């Protein structure tokens, strides 16, 4: 009797282990190890993201009187929270998996720099978004004492994907993926320069130069990619993903420049454009996770950390129309800046 009790106690851990993770139950294999009851997927990510974009430089800080010799000023990186929520289904046909998710991110960056009043002909802050007439008065009179830029970005994306895992071994799988991707990116850039002394030739004591740029875009198109899952130990996996697309993109662009307080009177510029073009998009992911079956293998839970980078080519459009510094070449009419968004996410998933 005593021997049989000890035998049962010795077999109990093996029984519990076999219910939770047999050798063929790594992660999410086709048909979930013969568990047709698991069909639905819910997942979510809470992430912190940082955005960078070309074309947002708004001033040059110089200390030697040369307006083009100094440090370029642009918004600094700051991490902001965002989220992603998604759903999916394990299809009964040939172990295909269908999923869709929505991502939201919002960033509002403000940067202000100050400089003492410079003597005539010297420049401590060289403005970039300013008309030539106003800049000529600054060269012959007083310099800019304050430069400020506010950059607001609102990001929304929706993705629908279809994939199927192919197991090269019981620890390594490759999952080709295709689907549709759509994103809405709205940006507002507000640049202000101020000088607190009258320019040469007269004018008010306070001269204000303001440029407001609006970029509202949406894009949509098919994407292709794949995911690699490597189960390094029981319940632990390392994964990586790469997706790319050529998207149809629509842009609404407007730019207004206003100079108030000049000796030659106020100066205003108003530009607008609606453009349509193809835009490349690249998305890469890398992370690791831990997952387990529970409730007699009727449900599956996974938690992980993920690093992701998305890259949009020629996302930001702005205009600098005039030659600002005597003896230099004219600036380009169209400035097109690439946008990158990197994030670190806590990812949770439930299959039931």
C-alpha positions in Angstrom: 0.0 0.0 0.0 2.8 2.4 1.0 4.7 1.6 -2.2 1.6 2.4 -4.4 1.1 5.8 -2.7 4.7 6.8 -3.3 4.4 5.7 -6.9 1.3 7.9 -7.4 3.1 10.9 -5.9 6.0 10.3 -8.2 3.8 10.2 -11.3 1.8 13.4 -10.3 4.3 16.0 -11.6 4.6 14.1 -14.9 0.9 14.1 -15.3 0.7 17.8 -14.6 3.5 18.5 -17.1 1.9 16.4 -19.8 -1.4 18.3 -19.5 0.2 21.6 -19.9 3.0 21.2 -22.4 3.7 18.1 -24.4 6.6 18.1 -26.7 4.4 19.0 -29.7 2.6 21.9 -27.8 5.2 24.6 -28.2 3.6 28.0 -28.6 0.8 28.0 -31.2 1.3 25.1 -33.7 -1.3 24.2 -36.3 -4.7 23.1 -34.8 -3.2 23.7 -31.3 -2.0 20.1 -30.8 -5.4 18.8 -31.9 -7.3 21.2 -29.7 -10.1 22.5 -32.0 -11.8 24.3 -29.1 -9.2 27.1 -29.3 -10.3 29.4 -32.1 -10.3 33.1 -31.0 -7.4 35.5 -30.3 -7.3 38.7 -28.3 -4.1 40.7 -27.9 -3.0 44.1 -26.8 0.2 46.2 -26.5 1.0 49.2 -24.2 4.1 50.9 -25.6 6.3 53.9 -25.3 7.4 55.3 -28.7 9.7 58.0 -30.0 9.4 59.7 -33.3 12.0 61.4 -35.5 11.5 63.2 -38.8 13.7 65.0 -41.3 12.9 68.6 -42.2 12.0 69.9 -38.8 15.2 71.9 -38.2 14.0 75.4 -37.3 17.1 77.4 -36.4 20.9 77.5 -36.3 22.7 78.6 -33.1 25.9 80.5 -33.9 28.4 82.3 -31.7 30.9 83.7 -34.2 28.8 86.0 -36.3 28.6 83.6 -39.2 24.9 82.8 -39.7 25.6 79.4 -41.3 28.3 78.2 -38.8 26.8 76.6 -35.7 24.5 73.9 -34.3 21.3 73.0 -36.1 18.3 73.0 -33.7 15.5 70.5 -34.0 13.1 68.8 -31.6 14.7 66.4 -29.2 13.5 62.8 -28.8 10.9 62.2 -26.1 9.1 58.9 -25.4 5.3 59.0 -25.3 2.8 56.3 -24.5 0.5 54.6 -27.1 -1.5 51.4 -27.5 -2.4 48.6 -29.9 -5.4 46.3 -29.6 -6.2 43.4 -31.9 -8.3 40.3 -32.5 -8.0 37.2 -34.6 -9.1 33.6 -35.3 -7.6 30.2 -35.9 -9.4 29.1 -39.0 -10.4 25.5 -39.4 -9.1 25.4 -42.9 -5.5 24.3 -43.1 -4.4 26.0 -39.9 -4.6 29.6 -41.3 -4.7 32.5 -38.9 -6.6 35.7 -39.5 -5.9 38.8 -37.4 -6.5 42.6 -37.3 -5.4 45.4 -35.0 -5.6 49.2 -34.4 -2.6 51.3 -33.2 -2.9 54.8 -31.7 -0.1 57.2 -30.8 0.0 61.0 -30.1 3.0 63.2 -29.6 3.3 66.9 -28.7 6.8 68.3 -28.6 7.7 71.9 -27.8 11.3 73.3 -27.8 12.3 76.9 -27.1 15.8 78.5 -27.3 16.9 82.0 -26.3 19.9 84.1 -27.1 21.2 87.5 -26.0 20.8 90.5 -28.3 23.6 90.5 -30.9 25.4 93.5 -32.3 24.5 94.7 -35.7 25.6 92.3 -38.4 26.0 89.3 -36.1 23.6 86.5 -35.5 23.3 84.2 -32.6 20.1 82.4 -33.8 19.6 82.0 -37.5 16.0 81.4 -38.4 15.2 78.8 -41.2 11.5 79.3 -41.8 11.4 83.0 -42.6 10.9 85.1 -45.7 13.9 86.8 -47.4 12.7 90.4 -46.8 12.4 89.9 -43.0 15.8 88.1 -42.8 17.5 90.9 -44.7 16.4 93.3 -42.0 17.7 91.0 -39.3 21.1 90.9 -41.0 21.4 94.7 -41.0 19.8 95.2 -37.6 19.1 93.1 -34.5 19.2 89.3 -34.2 16.5 86.9 -33.1 16.4 86.5 -29.3 13.8 83.7 -29.2 13.0 80.7 -31.4 10.3 78.2 -30.7 8.9 75.1 -32.4 5.9 73.0 -31.6 5.4 69.7 -33.4 2.2 67.8 -33.0 1.8 64.3 -34.5 -1.3 62.1 -34.4 -0.8 58.5 -35.6 -3.5 55.9 -36.3 -3.1 52.6 -38.2 -5.2 49.6 -39.0 -3.8 46.3 -40.3 -5.5 43.0 -41.4 -3.3 40.0 -41.9 -3.5 36.4 -43.0 -0.8 33.9 -42.1 0.1 30.3 -41.6 2.9 28.7 -39.6 5.3 26.2 -41.2 7.3 24.2 -38.6 10.8 23.5 -39.7 11.3 21.6 -36.4 9.3 21.4 -33.2 11.3 24.5 -31.9 11.5 26.6 -35.1 8.7 27.9 -37.3 8.3 30.3 -40.2 5.1 32.2 -40.7 4.5 34.0 -44.1 2.2 36.9 -43.8 0.2 39.1 -46.1 -2.7 41.5 -45.7 -3.8 45.2 -45.9 -2.3 48.2 -44.1 -3.8 51.7 -43.7 -2.5 54.6 -41.7 -3.5 58.2 -40.9 -0.8 60.6 -39.9 -1.7 64.3 -39.1 1.1 66.8 -38.3 1.1 70.4 -37.3 4.3 72.4 -37.0 4.3 75.9 -35.5 7.5 77.9 -35.7 7.9 81.3 -34.0 10.8 83.8 -34.0 10.9 86.9 -31.9 13.2 89.9 -31.6 12.6 92.4 -28.8 14.3 95.4 -30.4 13.4 97.4 -33.4 15.0 96.4 -36.7 17.1 98.8 -38.8 15.0 101.5 -40.4 12.3 101.6 -37.7 9.4 99.3 -36.9 7.9 98.2 -33.7 9.8 97.1 -30.6 8.5 93.5 -30.9 8.9 91.8 -34.2 7.2 88.4 -34.6 7.8 85.9 -37.4 5.5 82.8 -37.5 5.3 79.8 -39.8 2.5 77.2 -39.5 2.8 74.0 -41.5 0.0 71.4 -41.8 0.5 67.9 -43.2 -2.5 65.6 -43.2 -2.0 62.2 -44.9 -3.6 58.8 -45.3 -2.2 55.8 -47.1 -3.4 52.2 -47.8 -2.2 49.2 -49.6 -1.2 45.5 -49.5 1.8 44.4 -47.5 4.0 41.2 -47.5 6.2 39.8 -44.8 6.9 37.0 -42.4 7.5 36.0 -38.8 10.1 33.7 -37.3 9.4 31.9 -34.0 12.3 30.1 -32.1 11.3 28.2 -29.0 14.6 28.3 -27.1 13.2 26.6 -24.0 9.8 25.2 -22.9 7.3 28.0 -23.1 9.9 30.7 -24.0 10.3 31.9 -27.5 12.2 34.6 -29.4 10.5 36.1 -32.4 11.2 38.5 -35.2 9.1 40.0 -38.0 9.6 42.0 -41.1 6.9 43.6 -43.3 7.1 45.9 -46.3 4.6 47.7 -48.6 4.2 50.2 -51.4 1.3 52.3 -50.3 -1.0 54.7 -52.1 -0.7 58.0 -50.2 -2.8 61.2 -50.3 -1.4 64.4 -48.8 -3.1 67.7 -47.9 -0.4 70.3 -47.3 -0.6 74.0 -46.3 2.0 76.5 -45.1 1.4 80.0 -43.9 4.2 82.5 -43.0 3.5 85.8 -41.3 5.9 88.6 -40.4 4.5 91.3 -38.1 6.3 94.4 -37.1 8.7 94.8 -40.0 9.8 98.3 -41.0 8.5 97.5 -44.5 5.1 96.4 -43.3 3.6 93.0 -42.6 4.5 90.1 -44.9 2.4 87.0 -45.5 2.8 83.8 -47.6 0.1 81.2 -48.1 0.7 77.9 -49.9 -1.4 74.7 -50.3 -1.2 71.5 -52.2 -3.1 68.2 -52.5 -0.8 65.4 -53.8 -1.0 61.7 -54.5 1.9 59.3 -54.8 3.3 55.9 -53.8 5.1 55.6 -50.5 7.3 52.8 -49.3 6.7 51.5 -45.8 8.9 49.2 -43.7 8.1 47.6 -40.3 10.4 45.4 -38.2 9.9 43.7 -34.9 12.0 41.8 -32.4 11.1 40.4 -29.0 10.7 37.5 -26.6 7.8 36.0 -24.8 6.6 33.4 -22.3 3.3 31.4 -22.9 1.4 28.5 -21.4 -1.8 26.6 -21.8 -4.2 26.5 -18.8 -7.6 25.2 -17.9 -6.8 21.7 -19.2 -5.3 23.2 -22.4 -8.5 24.9 -23.3 -6.9 28.4 -23.2 -3.5 29.8 -24.0 -1.9 32.9 -22.5 1.3 34.7 -23.6 3.2 37.8 -22.3 6.2 39.4 -23.9 8.4 42.4 -24.6 8.7 43.7 -28.2 10.8 46.4 -29.9 9.4 47.7 -33.2 10.5 50.3 -35.8 8.3 51.7 -38.6 9.7 53.8 -41.4 7.7 56.0 -43.8 9.6 57.6 -46.7 9.0 61.3 -47.6 6.3 61.8 -45.0 6.8 65.5 -44.1 6.5 68.2 -46.7 7.5 71.9 -46.2 8.7 74.8 -48.4 11.5 77.3 -48.1 11.0 79.7 -51.0 13.6 82.4 -50.8 17.3 82.9 -50.7 18.1 84.0 -47.2 21.8 84.6 -46.9 23.7 86.7 -49.5 26.1 84.7 -51.6 24.6 81.3 -50.9 22.5 79.1 -53.2 18.7 79.1 -53.1 17.1 76.6 -50.8 15.1 73.7 -52.3 11.5 74.4 -53.1 10.3 71.1 -51.7 11.7 69.6 -48.5 10.6 66.0 -48.0 11.4 64.4 -44.7 11.3 60.7 -43.7 9.5 59.7 -40.6 10.6 56.9 -38.2 8.7 55.6 -35.2 10.3 53.2 -32.7 8.6 51.7 -29.7 9.1 49.3 -26.8 5.9 47.4 -25.9 4.5 45.1 -23.3 2.4 42.5 -25.3 -0.3 40.3 -23.8 -2.2 37.6 -25.8 -5.1 35.3 -24.9 -6.3 32.4 -27.1 -9.6 30.8 -26.2 
